Amino acid sequence: MDTLNVRTGPGNAYPSLGVVSGGTVLAVVGVSPDREFWVVNVPTSINPSGQGWIQGRFTRTENVGNVQVIQPPPLP
Protein backbone atom coordinates (compact mmCIF):
# COMPACT_ATOMS: atom_id res chain seq x y z
CA MET A 1 0.00 0.00 0.00
CA ASP A 2 1.36 3.40 -0.98
CA THR A 3 -0.69 5.55 1.40
CA LEU A 4 -2.92 4.99 4.41
CA ASN A 5 -5.81 7.17 5.59
CA VAL A 6 -5.59 8.61 9.08
CA ARG A 7 -9.16 9.11 10.31
CA THR A 8 -10.95 10.76 13.21
CA GLY A 9 -12.27 7.36 14.31
CA PRO A 10 -12.14 3.65 13.47
CA GLY A 11 -13.84 3.18 10.13
CA ASN A 12 -14.69 4.65 6.77
CA ALA A 13 -17.65 6.54 8.26
CA TYR A 14 -15.19 8.86 10.03
CA PRO A 15 -13.60 11.73 8.11
CA SER A 16 -10.06 11.40 6.87
CA LEU A 17 -7.48 13.71 8.44
CA GLY A 18 -5.14 12.97 5.54
CA VAL A 19 -2.85 10.18 4.45
CA VAL A 20 0.55 8.89 5.45
CA SER A 21 3.01 7.30 3.05
CA GLY A 22 4.00 3.66 3.29
CA GLY A 23 6.92 3.25 5.66
CA THR A 24 5.95 6.20 7.85
CA VAL A 25 6.69 5.53 11.53
CA LEU A 26 3.93 6.59 13.94
CA ALA A 27 3.67 6.20 17.72
CA VAL A 28 0.82 3.84 18.64
CA VAL A 29 -0.98 4.99 21.78
CA GLY A 30 -4.06 2.79 21.73
CA VAL A 31 -6.21 0.24 19.98
CA SER A 32 -9.91 0.03 19.15
CA PRO A 33 -12.05 -2.38 21.22
CA ASP A 34 -12.20 -4.80 18.27
CA ARG A 35 -8.40 -4.48 17.81
CA GLU A 36 -8.91 -3.58 14.13
CA PHE A 37 -7.62 0.01 14.35
CA TRP A 38 -4.61 1.61 15.99
CA VAL A 39 -4.74 5.03 17.61
CA VAL A 40 -1.63 7.00 16.70
CA ASN A 41 -0.15 10.36 17.63
CA VAL A 42 -0.62 13.08 15.03
CA PRO A 43 0.27 16.78 15.18
CA THR A 44 -2.39 18.91 16.89
CA SER A 45 -2.38 21.08 13.77
CA ILE A 46 -3.99 18.08 12.00
CA ASN A 47 -6.35 17.06 14.82
CA PRO A 48 -6.69 19.07 18.04
CA SER A 49 -6.91 15.82 20.06
CA GLY A 50 -3.45 14.85 18.84
CA GLN A 51 -4.76 11.44 17.80
CA GLY A 52 -5.76 9.69 14.60
CA TRP A 53 -6.95 6.18 13.76
CA ILE A 54 -5.39 3.88 11.17
CA GLN A 55 -6.52 0.48 9.96
CA GLY A 56 -4.38 -2.19 11.60
CA ARG A 57 -4.39 -4.72 8.78
CA PHE A 58 -2.30 -2.38 6.65
CA THR A 59 0.39 -1.82 9.27
CA ARG A 60 3.40 -3.49 10.83
CA THR A 61 3.70 -2.84 14.54
CA GLU A 62 6.17 -3.45 17.34
CA ASN A 63 5.77 -3.36 21.13
CA VAL A 64 2.00 -2.80 21.13
CA GLY A 65 0.98 -5.60 23.49
CA ASN A 66 0.19 -3.25 26.36
CA VAL A 67 -1.45 -0.30 24.62
CA GLN A 68 -4.74 0.77 26.11
CA VAL A 69 -8.12 0.13 24.51
CA ILE A 70 -9.63 3.45 23.46
CA GLN A 71 -13.34 3.85 22.90
CA PRO A 72 -14.18 5.38 19.51
CA PRO A 73 -15.65 8.86 19.31
CA PRO A 74 -19.31 9.18 18.29
CA LEU A 75 -19.95 8.82 14.58
CA PRO A 76 -20.11 12.17 12.79
C-alpha positions as CSV (number, residue, x, y, z in Angstrom):
1,M,0.0,0.0,0.0
2,D,1.4,3.4,-1.0
3,T,-0.7,5.6,1.4
4,L,-2.9,5.0,4.4
5,N,-5.8,7.2,5.6
6,V,-5.6,8.6,9.1
7,R,-9.2,9.1,10.3
8,T,-11.0,10.8,13.2
9,G,-12.3,7.4,14.3
10,P,-12.1,3.7,13.5
11,G,-13.8,3.2,10.1
12,N,-14.7,4.7,6.8
13,A,-17.7,6.5,8.3
14,Y,-15.2,8.9,10.0
15,P,-13.6,11.7,8.1
16,S,-10.1,11.4,6.9
17,L,-7.5,13.7,8.4
18,G,-5.1,13.0,5.5
19,V,-2.8,10.2,4.5
20,V,0.6,8.9,5.4
21,S,3.0,7.3,3.0
22,G,4.0,3.7,3.3
23,G,6.9,3.3,5.7
24,T,6.0,6.2,7.9
25,V,6.7,5.5,11.5
26,L,3.9,6.6,13.9
27,A,3.7,6.2,17.7
28,V,0.8,3.8,18.6
29,V,-1.0,5.0,21.8
30,G,-4.1,2.8,21.7
31,V,-6.2,0.2,20.0
32,S,-9.9,0.0,19.2
33,P,-12.0,-2.4,21.2
34,D,-12.2,-4.8,18.3
35,R,-8.4,-4.5,17.8
36,E,-8.9,-3.6,14.1
37,F,-7.6,0.0,14.4
38,W,-4.6,1.6,16.0
39,V,-4.7,5.0,17.6
40,V,-1.6,7.0,16.7
41,N,-0.2,10.4,17.6
42,V,-0.6,13.1,15.0
43,P,0.3,16.8,15.2
44,T,-2.4,18.9,16.9
45,S,-2.4,21.1,13.8
46,I,-4.0,18.1,12.0
47,N,-6.4,17.1,14.8
48,P,-6.7,19.1,18.0
49,S,-6.9,15.8,20.1
50,G,-3.4,14.8,18.8
51,Q,-4.8,11.4,17.8
52,G,-5.8,9.7,14.6
53,W,-7.0,6.2,13.8
54,I,-5.4,3.9,11.2
55,Q,-6.5,0.5,10.0
56,G,-4.4,-2.2,11.6
57,R,-4.4,-4.7,8.8
58,F,-2.3,-2.4,6.7
59,T,0.4,-1.8,9.3
60,R,3.4,-3.5,10.8
61,T,3.7,-2.8,14.5
62,E,6.2,-3.5,17.3
63,N,5.8,-3.4,21.1
64,V,2.0,-2.8,21.1
65,G,1.0,-5.6,23.5
66,N,0.2,-3.3,26.4
67,V,-1.4,-0.3,24.6
68,Q,-4.7,0.8,26.1
69,V,-8.1,0.1,24.5
70,I,-9.6,3.5,23.5
71,Q,-13.3,3.9,22.9
72,P,-14.2,5.4,19.5
73,P,-15.7,8.9,19.3
74,P,-19.3,9.2,18.3
75,L,-20.0,8.8,14.6
76,P,-20.1,12.2,12.8
